[in-house]
């Protein structure tokens, strides 16, 4: 099993590449992670703040 560092890809980005990077890390399709994020926004919580923090923390390739 190979492990790769979490990073935001240059290709396959929609806004910042956070969902695409998480999808690669979790071996999921980026569209599924994006859908889960949008659905989670219906629930109360700090989703947008977490997204912005991940955008700032996760390095770009």
MDAnalysis code that builds the backbone (N, CA, C; Angstrom):
import MDAnalysis as mda
import numpy as np

u = mda.Universe.empty(183, n_residues=61, atom_resindex=np.repeat(np.arange(61), 3), trajectory=True)
u.add_TopologyAttr("name", ["N", "CA", "C"] * 61)
u.add_TopologyAttr("resid", np.arange(1, 62))
u.add_TopologyAttr("resname", ["UNK", "UNK", "UNK", "UNK", "UNK", "UNK", "UNK", "UNK", "UNK", "UNK", "UNK", "UNK", "UNK", "UNK", "UNK", "UNK", "UNK", "UNK", "UNK", "UNK", "UNK", "UNK", "UNK", "UNK", "UNK", "UNK", "UNK", "UNK", "UNK", "UNK", "UNK", "UNK", "UNK", "UNK", "UNK", "UNK", "UNK", "UNK", "UNK", "UNK", "UNK", "UNK", "UNK", "UNK", "UNK", "UNK", "UNK", "UNK", "UNK", "UNK", "UNK", "UNK", "UNK", "UNK", "UNK", "UNK", "UNK", "UNK", "UNK", "UNK", "UNK"])
u.atoms.positions = np.array([
    [0.843, -1.176, 0.000],
    [0.000, 0.000, 0.000],
    [0.890, 1.241, 0.000],
    [0.614, 2.125, -0.930],
    [1.392, 3.353, -0.988],
    [0.613, 4.476, -0.326],
    [1.322, 5.293, 0.395],
    [0.685, 6.439, 1.024],
    [1.207, 7.699, 0.366],
    [0.307, 8.609, 0.116],
    [0.693, 9.881, -0.465],
    [0.250, 10.988, 0.465],
    [0.979, 12.058, 0.415],
    [0.633, 13.201, 1.253],
    [-0.607, 13.880, 0.677],
    [-1.419, 14.395, 1.531],
    [-2.618, 15.102, 1.117],
    [-2.223, 16.395, 0.424],
    [-2.727, 16.588, -0.787],
    [-2.449, 17.815, -1.525],
    [-3.614, 18.097, -2.466],
    [-3.702, 19.343, -2.893],
    [-4.754, 19.746, -3.817],
    [-4.208, 19.646, -5.242],
    [-4.835, 18.847, -6.103],
    [-4.328, 18.694, -7.469],
    [-4.544, 19.962, -8.294],
    [-3.692, 20.168, -9.277],
    [-3.850, 21.325, -10.168],
    [-5.000, 21.097, -11.141],
    [-5.179, 19.876, -11.589],
    [-6.291, 19.538, -12.482],
    [-7.473, 19.041, -11.677],
    [-8.627, 18.997, -12.292],
    [-9.860, 18.469, -11.677],
    [-10.328, 19.317, -10.497],
    [-10.033, 20.611, -10.523],
    [-10.498, 21.515, -9.471],
    [-11.830, 22.120, -9.875],
    [-12.642, 22.410, -8.906],
    [-13.857, 23.177, -9.151],
    [-13.695, 24.559, -8.527],
    [-13.423, 24.634, -7.247],
    [-13.203, 25.919, -6.589],
    [-11.750, 25.990, -6.129],
    [-11.384, 25.162, -5.185],
    [-10.029, 25.224, -4.649],
    [-9.298, 23.891, -4.732],
    [-9.982, 22.825, -5.059],
    [-9.351, 21.519, -5.142],
    [-9.356, 20.735, -3.848],
    [-10.035, 21.252, -2.828],
    [-10.061, 20.570, -1.537],
    [-10.774, 19.225, -1.660],
    [-11.936, 19.210, -2.276],
    [-12.694, 17.958, -2.413],
    [-11.954, 16.956, -3.296],
    [-11.307, 17.432, -4.359],
    [-10.545, 16.535, -5.231],
    [-9.360, 15.929, -4.479],
    [-8.688, 16.725, -3.658],
    [-7.574, 16.209, -2.867],
    [-8.023, 15.185, -1.840],
    [-9.134, 15.481, -1.173],
    [-9.667, 14.525, -0.198],
    [-10.126, 13.246, -0.892],
    [-10.712, 13.374, -2.076],
    [-11.165, 12.196, -2.821],
    [-9.983, 11.300, -3.187],
    [-8.889, 11.887, -3.630],
    [-7.695, 11.087, -3.938],
    [-7.165, 10.390, -2.694],
    [-7.159, 11.095, -1.585],
    [-6.647, 10.521, -0.339],
    [-7.509, 9.354, 0.130],
    [-8.818, 9.467, -0.047],
    [-9.761, 8.445, 0.429],
    [-10.141, 7.445, -0.646],
    [-9.513, 7.510, -1.831],
    [-9.821, 6.618, -2.955],
    [-11.301, 6.657, -3.322],
    [-11.813, 7.863, -3.465],
    [-13.207, 8.076, -3.863],
    [-13.222, 8.944, -5.117],
    [-14.376, 9.035, -5.743],
    [-14.529, 9.925, -6.886],
    [-14.739, 11.344, -6.376],
    [-14.126, 12.344, -7.017],
    [-14.275, 13.729, -6.567],
    [-15.724, 14.207, -6.548],
    [-16.522, 13.774, -7.509],
    [-17.925, 14.180, -7.552],
    [-18.700, 13.725, -6.325],
    [-18.363, 12.558, -5.824],
    [-19.034, 12.035, -4.639],
    [-18.681, 12.861, -3.397],
    [-17.407, 13.246, -3.275],
    [-16.978, 14.062, -2.133],
    [-17.626, 15.447, -2.217],
    [-17.697, 16.009, -3.424],
    [-18.354, 17.308, -3.600],
    [-19.825, 17.230, -3.217],
    [-20.494, 16.168, -3.642],
    [-21.902, 15.985, -3.304],
    [-22.088, 15.854, -1.796],
    [-21.232, 15.090, -1.143],
    [-21.320, 14.950, 0.310],
    [-21.123, 16.290, 1.004],
    [-20.211, 17.112, 0.486],
    [-20.000, 18.421, 1.083],
    [-21.235, 19.301, 0.918],
    [-21.814, 19.323, -0.265],
    [-23.003, 20.148, -0.508],
    [-24.166, 19.687, 0.364],
    [-24.360, 18.388, 0.471],
    [-25.435, 17.859, 1.316],
    [-25.168, 18.194, 2.780],
    [-23.915, 18.159, 3.203],
    [-23.602, 18.472, 4.604],
    [-23.878, 19.935, 4.930],
    [-23.900, 20.786, 3.918],
    [-24.177, 22.209, 4.154],
    [-25.618, 22.462, 4.591],
    [-26.485, 21.491, 4.380],
    [-27.868, 21.597, 4.847],
    [-27.920, 21.533, 6.371],
    [-27.006, 20.773, 6.945],
    [-26.951, 20.612, 8.394],
    [-26.247, 21.809, 9.028],
    [-26.610, 22.148, 10.253],
    [-25.903, 23.238, 10.918],
    [-24.475, 22.817, 11.283],
    [-23.563, 23.750, 11.177],
    [-22.187, 23.444, 11.534],
    [-21.216, 24.320, 10.784],
    [-19.954, 24.138, 11.060],
    [-18.919, 25.010, 10.490],
    [-18.324, 24.491, 9.168],
    [-19.141, 23.949, 8.274],
    [-18.621, 23.349, 7.047],
    [-17.803, 24.332, 6.212],
    [-18.296, 25.550, 6.026],
    [-17.581, 26.511, 5.187],
    [-16.269, 26.945, 5.827],
    [-16.262, 27.069, 7.139],
    [-15.029, 27.447, 7.833],
    [-14.002, 26.325, 7.711],
    [-14.445, 25.091, 7.829],
    [-13.541, 23.948, 7.680],
    [-12.997, 23.892, 6.258],
    [-13.865, 24.143, 5.263],
    [-13.422, 24.142, 3.870],
    [-12.357, 25.214, 3.645],
    [-12.597, 26.413, 4.145],
    [-11.623, 27.500, 3.993],
    [-10.312, 27.188, 4.708],
    [-10.404, 26.562, 5.879],
    [-9.193, 26.179, 6.612],
    [-8.406, 25.123, 5.839],
    [-9.105, 24.136, 5.275],
    [-8.424, 23.116, 4.487],
    [-7.791, 23.718, 3.245],
    [-8.458, 24.697, 2.643],
    [-7.921, 25.386, 1.471],
    [-6.591, 26.065, 1.829],
    [-6.528, 26.640, 3.016],
    [-5.320, 27.330, 3.455],
    [-4.220, 26.350, 3.904],
    [-4.611, 25.207, 4.461],
    [-3.649, 24.278, 5.053],
    [-3.082, 23.290, 4.041],
    [-3.933, 22.727, 3.185],
    [-3.500, 21.683, 2.251],
    [-2.681, 22.324, 1.130],
    [-1.458, 21.861, 0.922],
    [-0.627, 22.454, -0.137],
    [-1.108, 22.062, -1.531],
    [-0.857, 22.937, -2.472],
    [-1.183, 22.669, -3.867],
    [-0.013, 21.941, -4.512],
    [-0.313, 21.051, -5.443],
    [0.761, 20.352, -6.155],
    [1.394, 21.251, -7.161],
])
